[in-house]
Amino acid sequence: MQRTQEITMSKHYPIKAAVVREPRAPLVLEDGHIEAPRPDEVLVRVVASGVCHTDMVVRDQLFKTPLPMVLGHEGAGIVEAVGEAVTEVVPGDHVVMTYMWCGHCHTCESGHPAHCENMGALNFGGGRLDGSHATTDAQGQPVHDHFFGQSSFSTLALANEKNIVKVDKDAPLELLGPLGCGIQTGSGAVLQALGVKPGSSFAAFGTGAVGLAAIMAAKIAGATKIIAVDVTPSRLDLAKKLGATHVVNSRETDPVAAIREITGGGADYTLECSGRAPVLRQAIDALAVLGQCGIVGATPEGTETPININDLMIPGRRIVGIVQGDVVSKIFIPMLIEFHRQGRFPFDKLVRFYPFDQINQAIADSEAGVTIKPILRMPA
């Protein structure tokens, strides 16, 4: 408690953070400082943080964000200190950090905070909504932070009470960070945004962490034909172990024709997870009459794909843009943890752990397909 009080009273305290300073450059571990929490903020000592494709998209500036920046947005850790207005957690609580939302726009108030009207500024703006940030480097120069309201590639992260989820202390904390983004996105797309129904057919285009989470969720939802589409045999093999009833290697077989044959006309639901425009067209073309296609794959800004409008209108097909599974994380993440406890959502099979100082290797392994979901363990 004394340590917590000292940190709360100080203006800044030391961190080790992974900083991206130039587009497409390796992340560099740097010493720095971070502010104590403001009234509605929570200081979290990061235990582990997942590595997500969106971190790489921002590193490469396919999404324009200010640099230098501390990335990381799948953090899990232990509350170190809280602002005076925080009521949901106290120091010592275990938490998962997720996306940030404003809480007062129309979409937040209507129960869809993942589509917050301030999503861009809060999650990609490089600071708080008022433009301020909390991190400085060893020379005292400002470093952009608050990536997804957390910047968890750091030994300490400053989150907001809105984007933390308290979890039981007997839950495997170092495993839980990816529930705050990638795993939540895939499973939420199935269980919440698309609302996959029992007895239906579902196809995931791409079997990275998001696609495999969607496949596990489709099994929970009761879909009876669950199809995994990818070009990597090892990932298709894992998809079968996690719930896929059929797999399609799209390098060898036309996935649209294969899905139509498997389902007898088209899938009731498809999910595009790859972030590739031609794959999105396949996911749309593979739909049944009245089918729905969800889009979760992150693409470079300005990406477009041609669509035959009559092929949408006449059969009543729908395309749904989905962010973070369209879930309320404080409700959804504890549900996923309970599914995992019951053995129904074994997302631990996607994970490989890396020490924090091997962050660039973890990213490289993710990009090469060697590791599906890297998780960085922070130094004690």
Secondary structure, 3 states (H helix, E strand, C coil): CHHHHHHHHCCEEEEEEEEECCCCCCCEEEEEEEECCCCCEEEEEEEEEECCHHHHHHHCCCCCCCCCEECCCCEEEEEEEECCCCCCCCCCCEEEECCCCCCCCHHHHCCCHHHCCCHHHHHHCCCCCCCCCCEEECCCCEEECCHHHCCCCECEEEEEHHHEEEECCCCCHHHHHHHHCHHHHHHHHHHHHCCCCCCCEEEEECCCHHHHHHHHHHHHHCCCEEEEEECCHHHHHHHHHHCCCEEEECCCCCHHHHHHHHHCCCEEEEEECCCCHHHHHHHHHCEEEEEEEEECCCCCCCCCCCCCHHHHHCCCCEEEECCHHHCCHHHHHHHHHHHHHCCCCCHHHHEEEEEHHHHHHHHHHHHHCCCCEEEEECCC
